[in-house]
Amino acid sequence: MPPFNRVSGHTATCVRDRDTITAQNVDVSTRFGLMCACHQGSNEGDTPVMKIAVFVGSIRNGRHGRTVGQWALDQLQARGDGNTYELIDLIEQDLDQLTAAVPPIMAAGTYDEVKTTAWSGTISSYDGFIFVTPEYNASVPGTMKNAFDLLKVEWEGKPVGFLSYGGGGGVRAVNHWRDIVANVGMLPLEAQAALAFDDHFVDFQFAPNEQTVELLEAVAAELVQVGEKATVNA
Ligand SMILES: Cc1cc2nc3c(=O)[nH]c(=O)nc-3n(C[C@H](O)[C@H](O)[C@H](O)COP(=O)(O)O)c2cc1C
């Protein structure tokens, strides 16, 4: 089996394997309509191509999140490592507040809500993530947490790195994110790019420097490494 886009670390969710895959007694074969990146244009046995999302989670007017996320996307694409990098900007997603009667863990990828079904398709199509997160009141932004909580299996088994920012670099938000993502079975990376305003912003405008580049590169390198390892071990 050549999976990367997995559920529970046991099975593949790629539609190419749709006739054979199951996860923890849950039939996942019809849940994902998109083929994972590792099977797009690559031959069996090749190093898998990962499709990685830079997920911008703040939606405030005048937010810094999009600027930081766009910079990160440009840096990642400039790596020229053969992987595909895209931006998911939360402000561009049409999502409900989590009001569904069926908890996502029970829904197992099948939702009554049209918007959540679309969100499920979006997240399922990625093999790994970089969360671009501010710190709000010593924790994660509520809107980003809501978007995360809407789903479960779509995140599961996938590596996630953090690019945070704030007075103290957003470290407290990332500490909380680590618990949250681990709870759904994601693979949080050790490397972490925590951008303190004093070091990476000038007059409260994002001003990346050499150190900013190095911090992001450490996250990107580990993300790709963990992704490749997960593929080999799958
Ligand atoms: C509701 C709220 C709470 C905040 N709490 C914190 C905090 O706990 N720690 C911190 O470093 N910055 C905090 N800040 C400041 C943010 O780091 C800063 O506004 C940052 O630009 C937010 O990211 P954004 O512009 O992408 O929304 C807070 C900002 C808001 C709006």
Ligand as a Chemical Component Dictionary entry (heavy atoms), coordinates in Angstrom:
data_LIG
# 
_chem_comp.id                   LIG 
_chem_comp.type                 NON-POLYMER 
_chem_comp.pdbx_formal_charge   0 
_chem_comp.three_letter_code    LIG 
# 
loop_
_chem_comp_atom.comp_id 
_chem_comp_atom.atom_id 
_chem_comp_atom.alt_atom_id 
_chem_comp_atom.type_symbol 
_chem_comp_atom.charge 
_chem_comp_atom.model_Cartn_x 
_chem_comp_atom.model_Cartn_y 
_chem_comp_atom.model_Cartn_z 
_chem_comp_atom.pdbx_ordinal 
LIG C1  C1  C 0 -8.186 39.142 21.970 1  
LIG C2  C2  C 0 -6.697 39.352 21.959 2  
LIG C3  C3  C 0 -5.933 38.808 22.948 3  
LIG C4  C4  C 0 -4.544 38.920 22.912 4  
LIG N1  N1  N 0 -3.798 38.283 23.840 5  
LIG C5  C5  C 0 -2.464 38.228 23.681 6  
LIG C6  C6  C 0 -1.676 37.391 24.505 7  
LIG O1  O1  O 0 -2.165 36.704 25.386 8  
LIG N2  N2  N 0 -0.342 37.352 24.268 9  
LIG C7  C7  C 0 0.241  38.085 23.288 10 
LIG O2  O2  O 0 1.457  37.991 23.093 11 
LIG N3  N3  N 0 -0.473 38.896 22.499 12 
LIG C8  C8  C 0 -1.813 38.983 22.671 13 
LIG N4  N4  N 0 -2.566 39.762 21.852 14 
LIG C9  C9  C 0 -1.882 40.619 20.876 15 
LIG C10 C10 C 0 -1.647 39.861 19.613 16 
LIG O3  O3  O 0 -0.455 39.112 19.719 17 
LIG C11 C11 C 0 -1.550 40.780 18.423 18 
LIG O4  O4  O 0 -2.710 41.582 18.366 19 
LIG C12 C12 C 0 -1.371 40.020 17.133 20 
LIG O5  O5  O 0 -1.200 40.938 16.094 21 
LIG C13 C13 C 0 -2.576 39.137 16.877 22 
LIG O6  O6  O 0 -2.454 38.464 15.669 23 
LIG P1  P1  P 0 -3.353 38.900 14.393 24 
LIG O7  O7  O 0 -2.951 40.324 14.105 25 
LIG O8  O8  O 0 -2.978 37.972 13.310 26 
LIG O9  O9  O 0 -4.778 38.796 14.830 27 
LIG C14 C14 C 0 -3.932 39.668 21.881 28 
LIG C15 C15 C 0 -4.735 40.249 20.882 29 
LIG C16 C16 C 0 -6.084 40.074 20.900 30 
LIG C17 C17 C 0 -6.920 40.626 19.776 31 
# 
loop_
_chem_comp_bond.comp_id 
_chem_comp_bond.atom_id_1 
_chem_comp_bond.atom_id_2 
_chem_comp_bond.value_order 
_chem_comp_bond.pdbx_ordinal 
LIG C1  C2  SING 1  
LIG C2  C3  SING 2  
LIG C2  C16 DOUB 3  
LIG C3  C4  DOUB 4  
LIG C4  N1  SING 5  
LIG C4  C14 SING 6  
LIG N1  C5  DOUB 7  
LIG C5  C6  SING 8  
LIG C5  C8  SING 9  
LIG C6  O1  DOUB 10 
LIG C6  N2  SING 11 
LIG N2  C7  SING 12 
LIG C7  O2  DOUB 13 
LIG C7  N3  SING 14 
LIG N3  C8  DOUB 15 
LIG C8  N4  SING 16 
LIG N4  C9  SING 17 
LIG N4  C14 SING 18 
LIG C9  C10 SING 19 
LIG C10 O3  SING 20 
LIG C10 C11 SING 21 
LIG C11 O4  SING 22 
LIG C11 C12 SING 23 
LIG C12 O5  SING 24 
LIG C12 C13 SING 25 
LIG C13 O6  SING 26 
LIG O6  P1  SING 27 
LIG P1  O7  DOUB 28 
LIG P1  O8  SING 29 
LIG P1  O9  SING 30 
LIG C14 C15 DOUB 31 
LIG C15 C16 SING 32 
LIG C16 C17 SING 33 
# 
